[in-house]
Amino acid sequence: MSVHPQPQKRSDSFTDWFFAYTKLRFFTRMRRLLHLNGVVRNNKPPEKSMNAQKAGRNEEETAAGKSEGHDGWMVALQTSVKKLHFGSWEEREAAAEEIRKLAEEDLKRRKKMAELGVIPPLVAMAGSDVVARRRLAVRALVELANGSFTNKALMVEAGILSNLPENIGDFDETVRQEFAQLLLCISSLANSQFPLNSTAMIPAVVSILHSNSITTDTKHSCIATLYNLSTVLDNAGALITAGVVTVLLTSSTVKSVSEKCLAALGNLVMNLAGRKELEQNPMMPESLIETMTWGDKPKCQESSAYILMVLAHQSSLQRRKMVAAGAVEVLLEVALLGSPLAQKRALRILELFRDERNRRIGPHSGPLMGRTAVVAPVNRRSGDEGRRLMKKIVKQSLYKNMEIITRRANGGGGGGDCSKVKALVVSSSSKSLPY
């Protein structure tokens, strides 16, 4: 019977195996890279004659300067990669900073760095408890992710989402901004076929948005990340559970980030849970009605009208709440002065309001007793006068609303245009309007 040695602990064997695997992979790549450089150097053209060498001396000096610069960054990269894998913490930090600088130059360098395996150790460094060390790693990863789908996918596979700190919102603004940029880069994978787990990303983004004294750039990165994630229907549940609807509604009143907020809400309103969350939010529908008044933000008007249109189409209660909040006047203004798409959506909402009013009134109004309707005798002359009076009141109301809309459009002036609007109202009946 053969005696088997006592196996070591799993953690020690795994660590030794991982270290040996990383070392073998590193030296294999370095050997391949050095072999390619040697092949390029050995495949030189035949030696030129003395006269040809003298004639092309200036060109060789210029080419030598460029080659020296190319070889210089390659040597620096090789040194940094070696330190990043096997150096001390001080050497790894210096290597991360050097890699960040080299990655800023062009996309080819970033791809070459990923081939040499710099992403896994940087991802591991991003989860360090030392803030300065973590910042160096995050900054390098942001540069490596710039314009490279492969590098972003390698970061996710290396575990960057599981290495995110839980309290990003408690860091200083510079650290929050760097993490927000990294999350924005990774969230772009949501628009591809790459399987991206957003469970860890959403709480990190929300914690940054809830932090104090957040800058516009950081907020814009976070809102753009939430928008990218909202384009995937499977992420709707996690977004709603994390309270993203309230965050987006609160930020939608800020013009600098309102467009992305409303676009994300437009994605969430197509989900049943998202629609219910919007209907129950105390900021609804006033916040969306406010954004519809922004004549200088047509995209915001279109997105707000779209969300209100979906809510109004699904719920009679929401239609009544919109009318009570003063949406009719704003919708009339958008229907006249908004973009073509905003006009169509505003008219559709007004049609829904009209249908709701007709349903409330019903085809038979007035007191009924059994099958016989009690109709008070009315003089024909007094009836005509009543109809004329009612028509006059309707025209005056329409004219007043149109005058307010025109005054807003002209910045408070434009008396000449008011006369044209008055003529338009007088020559039109109330039946020609959607509401």
C-alpha positions as CSV (number, residue, x, y, z in Angstrom):
1,M,0.0,0.0,0.0
2,S,1.4,3.4,-1.0
3,V,1.5,6.1,1.6
4,H,0.2,9.4,0.3
5,P,1.7,12.6,1.9
6,Q,-0.5,14.7,4.0
7,P,-2.1,17.4,1.8
8,Q,-1.5,21.0,2.8
9,K,-4.2,23.5,3.5
10,R,-6.3,24.5,0.5
11,S,-5.5,28.2,0.9
12,D,-1.7,27.6,0.8
13,S,-1.8,25.3,-2.2
14,F,-4.1,27.7,-4.1
15,T,-1.8,30.6,-3.3
16,D,1.3,28.7,-4.5
17,W,-0.5,27.5,-7.6
18,F,-1.7,31.0,-8.4
19,F,1.7,32.5,-7.9
20,A,3.4,29.9,-10.1
21,Y,0.7,30.3,-12.8
22,T,1.1,34.1,-12.8
23,K,4.9,33.9,-12.9
24,L,4.8,31.4,-15.8
25,R,2.3,33.4,-17.7
26,F,4.3,36.6,-17.3
27,F,7.6,35.1,-18.5
28,T,5.8,33.4,-21.4
29,R,4.5,36.7,-22.6
30,M,7.7,38.5,-22.1
31,R,9.6,35.7,-24.0
32,R,7.2,36.1,-26.9
33,L,7.5,39.8,-26.9
34,L,11.3,39.7,-26.8
35,H,11.3,37.1,-29.6
36,L,9.2,39.3,-31.8
37,N,11.5,42.3,-31.2
38,G,14.5,40.0,-32.0
39,V,12.9,38.9,-35.3
40,V,12.3,42.5,-36.3
41,R,15.9,43.5,-35.5
42,N,17.4,40.5,-37.4
43,N,15.3,41.1,-40.5
44,K,17.2,44.1,-41.6
45,P,17.9,44.9,-45.2
46,P,21.3,44.2,-46.8
47,E,24.1,46.5,-45.9
48,K,24.2,49.6,-48.1
49,S,27.2,50.9,-50.0
50,M,29.3,53.6,-48.5
51,N,27.8,56.3,-50.8
52,A,24.3,55.2,-50.0
53,Q,25.0,55.3,-46.3
54,K,26.4,58.8,-46.5
55,A,23.4,59.9,-48.6
56,G,20.8,58.6,-46.2
57,R,22.6,59.5,-42.9
58,N,20.1,62.3,-42.0
59,E,17.1,60.0,-42.5
60,E,18.7,57.3,-40.3
61,E,19.2,59.8,-37.5
62,T,15.6,60.9,-37.6
63,A,14.4,57.3,-37.6
64,A,16.8,56.5,-34.8
65,G,15.2,59.2,-32.6
66,K,11.7,57.7,-33.2
67,S,12.9,54.2,-32.6
68,E,14.5,55.3,-29.4
69,G,11.2,56.7,-28.2
70,H,9.4,53.5,-29.1
71,D,12.0,51.3,-27.4
72,G,11.9,53.6,-24.4
73,W,8.2,53.1,-23.6
74,M,8.5,49.4,-24.3
75,V,11.4,49.1,-21.8
76,A,9.4,51.2,-19.3
77,L,6.4,49.0,-19.8
78,Q,8.3,45.8,-19.3
79,T,9.9,47.1,-16.1
80,S,6.5,48.3,-14.8
81,V,4.8,45.1,-15.5
82,K,7.6,43.1,-13.7
83,K,7.3,45.4,-10.7
84,L,3.5,45.2,-10.7
85,H,3.6,41.4,-10.5
86,F,6.6,40.7,-8.3
87,G,7.7,44.0,-6.7
88,S,7.1,45.3,-3.2
89,W,4.1,47.5,-2.5
90,E,6.1,50.7,-3.1
91,E,7.3,49.3,-6.4
92,R,3.8,48.3,-7.3
93,E,2.5,51.7,-6.6
94,A,5.2,53.3,-8.8
95,A,4.4,50.8,-11.5
96,A,0.7,51.6,-11.4
97,E,1.4,55.3,-11.8
98,E,3.8,54.6,-14.7
99,I,1.2,52.4,-16.4
100,R,-1.4,55.1,-16.1
101,K,0.9,57.6,-17.8
102,L,1.8,55.2,-20.6
103,A,-1.9,54.3,-21.1
104,E,-2.8,57.9,-21.7
105,E,-0.9,57.9,-25.0
106,D,-2.9,55.7,-27.4
107,L,-5.2,52.7,-27.7
108,K,-2.5,50.3,-28.9
109,R,-0.5,50.8,-25.8
110,R,-3.6,50.0,-23.7
111,K,-4.2,46.8,-25.6
112,K,-0.5,45.8,-25.2
113,M,-0.7,46.3,-21.5
114,A,-3.8,44.2,-21.2
115,E,-2.0,41.4,-23.1
116,L,0.9,41.6,-20.6
117,G,-1.6,40.9,-17.8
118,V,-1.6,44.3,-15.9
119,I,-5.3,44.3,-15.3
120,P,-5.7,41.5,-12.6
121,P,-3.0,43.0,-10.2
122,L,-4.5,46.5,-10.6
123,V,-8.0,45.1,-9.8
124,A,-6.6,43.5,-6.7
125,M,-4.9,46.7,-5.7
126,A,-8.2,48.6,-6.2
127,G,-9.6,46.6,-3.3
128,S,-6.8,47.6,-0.9
129,D,-7.6,49.2,2.4
130,V,-4.9,51.8,1.7
131,V,-6.6,54.8,0.1
132,A,-3.6,56.1,-1.8
133,R,-2.8,52.7,-3.2
134,R,-6.5,52.2,-4.2
135,R,-6.5,55.6,-6.0
136,L,-3.5,54.7,-8.0
137,A,-5.1,51.5,-9.2
138,V,-8.4,53.1,-10.0
139,R,-6.8,55.9,-12.0
140,A,-4.8,53.4,-14.0
141,L,-7.9,51.2,-14.7
142,V,-9.8,54.2,-15.9
143,E,-7.1,55.0,-18.5
144,L,-6.9,51.3,-19.5
145,A,-10.7,51.1,-20.0
146,N,-10.8,54.2,-22.2
147,G,-12.0,53.0,-25.7
148,S,-11.4,49.3,-25.1
149,F,-14.3,46.9,-24.8
150,T,-11.8,44.0,-24.1
151,N,-10.1,45.8,-21.3
152,K,-13.4,46.6,-19.6
153,A,-14.5,42.9,-19.9
154,L,-11.2,41.8,-18.4
155,M,-11.7,44.1,-15.4
156,V,-15.1,42.5,-14.7
157,E,-13.7,39.0,-15.1
158,A,-10.9,39.9,-12.7
159,G,-13.5,40.8,-10.1
160,I,-13.5,44.6,-10.0
161,L,-17.2,44.7,-9.1
162,S,-16.6,42.5,-6.0
163,N,-13.7,44.7,-5.0
164,L,-15.7,47.9,-4.8
165,P,-15.7,49.4,-1.3
166,E,-19.1,49.6,0.4
167,N,-18.6,53.2,1.6
168,I,-17.6,55.1,-1.5
169,G,-19.8,58.0,-0.5
170,D,-17.7,58.5,2.7
171,F,-14.5,59.2,0.7
172,D,-13.4,62.6,-0.4
173,E,-14.7,64.1,-3.6
174,T,-11.6,63.3,-5.7
175,V,-11.9,59.6,-4.8
176,R,-15.6,59.6,-5.5
177,Q,-15.1,61.1,-8.9
178,E,-12.5,58.6,-9.9
179,F,-14.7,55.7,-8.8
180,A,-17.7,57.3,-10.7
181,Q,-15.6,57.5,-13.9
182,L,-14.6,53.8,-13.5
183,L,-18.2,52.7,-12.9
184,L,-19.3,54.7,-16.0
185,C,-16.7,53.0,-18.2
186,I,-17.8,49.5,-17.0
187,S,-21.5,50.2,-17.3
188,S,-21.2,50.7,-21.0
189,L,-20.9,46.9,-21.2
190,A,-24.6,46.8,-20.4
191,N,-25.4,47.7,-24.0
192,S,-23.5,44.7,-25.3
193,Q,-23.9,40.9,-25.0
194,F,-21.4,40.7,-22.1
195,P,-23.0,39.4,-18.9
196,L,-22.7,42.3,-16.5
197,N,-23.9,41.8,-12.9
198,S,-25.2,45.2,-11.8
199,T,-26.0,44.1,-8.2
200,A,-22.7,45.5,-6.8
201,M,-22.7,48.6,-9.1
202,I,-26.0,50.1,-8.2
203,P,-25.5,50.5,-4.4
204,A,-22.1,52.1,-5.1
205,V,-23.5,54.6,-7.5
206,V,-26.4,55.5,-5.2
207,S,-24.0,56.0,-2.2
208,I,-22.0,58.4,-4.3
209,L,-25.2,60.4,-5.3
210,H,-26.2,60.5,-1.6
211,S,-22.9,62.0,-0.5
212,N,-22.6,65.6,0.5
213,S,-21.1,68.3,-1.8
214,I,-21.0,66.2,-4.9
215,T,-19.7,68.0,-8.0
216,T,-21.6,68.2,-11.3
217,D,-19.0,66.0,-13.1
218,T,-19.4,63.3,-10.5
219,K,-23.2,63.5,-10.6
220,H,-23.2,63.4,-14.4
221,S,-21.0,60.2,-14.3
222,C,-23.3,58.5,-11.8
223,I,-26.6,59.4,-13.7
224,A,-25.1,58.3,-17.0
225,T,-24.2,54.9,-15.3
226,L,-27.7,54.5,-14.0
227,Y,-29.0,55.3,-17.5
228,N,-26.8,52.6,-19.1
229,L,-28.0,50.1,-16.6
230,S,-31.6,51.0,-17.1
231,T,-31.5,50.1,-20.8
232,V,-31.5,46.4,-19.7
233,L,-34.9,45.3,-18.5
234,D,-33.4,42.7,-16.1
235,N,-31.8,45.5,-14.1
236,A,-35.1,47.3,-13.4
237,G,-35.8,45.3,-10.2
238,A,-32.4,46.0,-8.7
239,L,-32.6,49.7,-9.6
240,I,-36.1,50.1,-8.1
241,T,-35.2,48.3,-4.9
242,A,-32.1,50.6,-4.5
243,G,-34.4,53.7,-4.5
244,V,-33.1,54.9,-7.9
245,V,-36.6,56.3,-8.9
246,T,-36.5,58.9,-6.1
247,V,-32.9,59.7,-6.8
248,L,-33.6,60.3,-10.5
249,L,-36.7,62.4,-9.8
250,T,-34.8,64.6,-7.4
251,S,-32.0,65.1,-9.8
252,S,-34.3,65.7,-12.8
253,T,-35.0,69.2,-11.6
254,V,-31.3,70.1,-12.1
255,K,-30.9,71.1,-15.7
256,S,-27.3,69.9,-16.1
257,V,-28.3,66.3,-15.5
258,S,-32.0,66.4,-16.2
259,E,-31.9,64.9,-19.7
260,K,-30.2,61.6,-18.6
261,C,-32.4,61.4,-15.5
262,L,-35.6,61.6,-17.5
263,A,-34.2,59.2,-20.1
264,A,-33.5,56.6,-17.4
265,L,-37.0,57.2,-15.9
266,G,-38.4,56.6,-19.4
267,N,-36.8,53.2,-19.4
268,L,-38.1,52.3,-15.9
269,V,-41.7,53.4,-16.5
270,M,-42.0,50.6,-19.1
271,N,-41.6,48.1,-16.2
272,L,-44.7,47.4,-14.1
273,A,-42.8,47.8,-10.8
274,G,-41.2,51.0,-12.0
275,R,-44.5,52.4,-13.1
276,K,-46.0,51.7,-9.7
277,E,-43.0,53.3,-8.0
278,L,-43.5,56.5,-10.0
279,E,-47.2,56.6,-9.3
280,Q,-46.6,56.4,-5.6
281,N,-43.8,58.9,-5.4
282,P,-44.8,62.1,-3.7
283,M,-42.9,64.2,-6.2
284,M,-45.2,63.0,-9.0
285,P,-46.5,64.6,-11.2
286,E,-45.3,68.0,-10.2
287,S,-41.6,67.5,-10.9
288,L,-42.3,66.3,-14.5
289,I,-44.8,69.1,-15.1
290,E,-42.0,71.5,-14.0
291,T,-39.5,70.1,-16.5
292,M,-42.1,70.4,-19.3
293,T,-42.0,74.1,-18.9
294,W,-38.3,74.3,-19.9
295,G,-38.6,75.6,-23.4
296,D,-34.8,75.7,-23.8
297,K,-34.6,71.9,-23.1
298,P,-36.6,70.2,-25.8
299,K,-35.3,66.7,-24.9
300,C,-36.4,67.2,-21.3
301,Q,-39.9,68.2,-22.5
302,E,-40.1,65.2,-24.8
303,S,-39.0,62.7,-22.0
304,S,-41.3,64.3,-19.4
305,A,-44.3,64.2,-21.8
306,Y,-43.5,60.5,-22.6
307,I,-43.5,59.5,-18.9
308,L,-46.7,61.4,-18.2
309,M,-48.3,59.9,-21.3
310,V,-47.6,56.3,-20.2
311,L,-48.9,57.0,-16.7
312,A,-52.0,58.8,-18.0
313,H,-52.7,56.0,-20.4
314,Q,-52.6,53.4,-17.6
315,S,-54.3,55.1,-14.7
316,S,-57.4,57.2,-14.3
317,L,-56.2,58.3,-10.9
318,Q,-53.0,59.7,-12.5
319,R,-55.0,61.6,-15.1
320,R,-57.0,63.3,-12.3
321,K,-53.8,64.1,-10.4
322,M,-52.2,65.6,-13.4
323,V,-55.2,67.8,-14.1
324,A,-55.3,68.9,-10.4
325,A,-51.6,69.8,-10.6
326,G,-52.1,72.2,-13.5
327,A,-50.9,70.0,-16.3
328,V,-53.5,71.2,-18.8
329,E,-52.1,74.7,-19.2
330,V,-48.5,73.4,-19.5
331,L,-49.5,70.8,-22.0
332,L,-51.3,73.4,-24.1
333,E,-48.1,75.5,-24.2
334,V,-46.0,72.5,-25.2
335,A,-48.6,71.5,-27.9
336,L,-48.2,75.0,-29.4
337,L,-44.5,75.8,-28.9
338,G,-42.7,72.5,-28.2
339,S,-40.8,70.3,-30.6
340,P,-42.8,68.1,-33.0
341,L,-42.4,65.0,-30.9
342,A,-43.3,66.9,-27.7
343,Q,-46.3,68.4,-29.4
344,K,-47.6,64.9,-30.4
345,R,-47.2,63.6,-26.9
346,A,-48.8,66.6,-25.3
347,L,-51.8,66.3,-27.6
348,R,-52.1,62.7,-26.8
349,I,-52.2,63.4,-23.0
350,L,-54.8,66.1,-23.6
351,E,-56.9,63.6,-25.5
352,L,-56.7,61.2,-22.6
353,F,-57.9,64.0,-20.3
354,R,-60.8,64.7,-22.6
355,D,-61.8,61.0,-22.7
356,E,-61.6,60.9,-18.9
357,R,-63.9,63.9,-18.6
358,N,-66.4,62.3,-21.1
359,R,-66.4,59.1,-19.1
360,R,-67.2,61.0,-15.9
361,I,-70.0,62.9,-17.4
362,G,-71.5,59.9,-19.3
363,P,-74.0,59.9,-22.2
364,H,-77.0,60.6,-19.9
365,S,-76.6,63.5,-17.5
366,G,-79.2,65.0,-15.2
367,P,-81.7,63.6,-12.7
368,L,-83.6,60.6,-13.9
369,M,-86.8,59.0,-12.3
370,G,-87.4,55.6,-13.5
371,R,-87.5,55.6,-17.3
372,T,-88.9,59.1,-17.6
373,A,-86.5,62.0,-17.5
374,V,-87.6,65.1,-15.7
375,V,-86.9,68.1,-17.9
376,A,-87.7,71.6,-16.8
377,P,-89.5,73.7,-19.4
378,V,-87.0,76.1,-21.0
379,N,-87.8,79.1,-23.2
380,R,-86.1,78.8,-26.6
381,R,-84.9,82.4,-26.4
382,S,-83.4,82.1,-22.9
383,G,-81.8,78.8,-24.1
384,D,-80.1,80.6,-27.0
385,E,-78.9,83.3,-24.7
386,G,-77.5,80.7,-22.3
387,R,-75.6,79.0,-25.1
388,R,-74.2,82.3,-26.4
389,L,-73.1,83.2,-22.8
390,M,-71.4,79.8,-22.4
391,K,-69.6,80.2,-25.7
392,K,-68.4,83.6,-24.7
393,I,-67.0,82.3,-21.4
394,V,-65.2,79.5,-23.2
395,K,-63.6,81.9,-25.6
396,Q,-62.5,84.2,-22.9
397,S,-61.0,81.3,-21.0
398,L,-59.2,80.1,-24.1
399,Y,-57.9,83.6,-24.9
400,K,-56.6,84.1,-21.4
401,N,-54.7,80.8,-21.5
402,M,-53.3,81.6,-25.0
403,E,-52.2,85.1,-23.9
404,I,-50.3,83.6,-20.9
405,I,-48.6,81.1,-23.3
406,T,-47.7,83.8,-25.8
407,R,-46.3,86.0,-23.1
408,R,-44.1,83.2,-21.8
409,A,-42.9,82.5,-25.3
410,N,-42.0,86.1,-25.9
411,G,-40.5,86.7,-22.5
412,G,-43.3,88.9,-21.3
413,G,-43.6,91.1,-24.4
414,G,-44.9,90.9,-27.9
415,G,-48.2,92.7,-27.8
416,G,-48.6,92.4,-31.6
417,D,-48.6,88.6,-31.4
418,C,-51.4,88.6,-28.9
419,S,-53.8,90.1,-31.4
420,K,-53.0,87.3,-33.8
421,V,-53.7,84.7,-31.0
422,K,-56.9,86.4,-30.2
423,A,-58.0,86.3,-33.8
424,L,-57.1,82.6,-33.9
425,V,-59.2,81.9,-30.8
426,V,-62.2,83.9,-31.8
427,S,-62.3,82.1,-35.2
428,S,-62.0,78.6,-33.6
429,S,-64.5,76.7,-31.6
430,S,-63.7,74.8,-28.4
431,K,-64.4,71.6,-30.2
432,S,-61.3,72.0,-32.4
433,L,-59.0,71.7,-29.4
434,P,-58.0,68.3,-27.9
435,Y,-59.2,69.4,-24.5
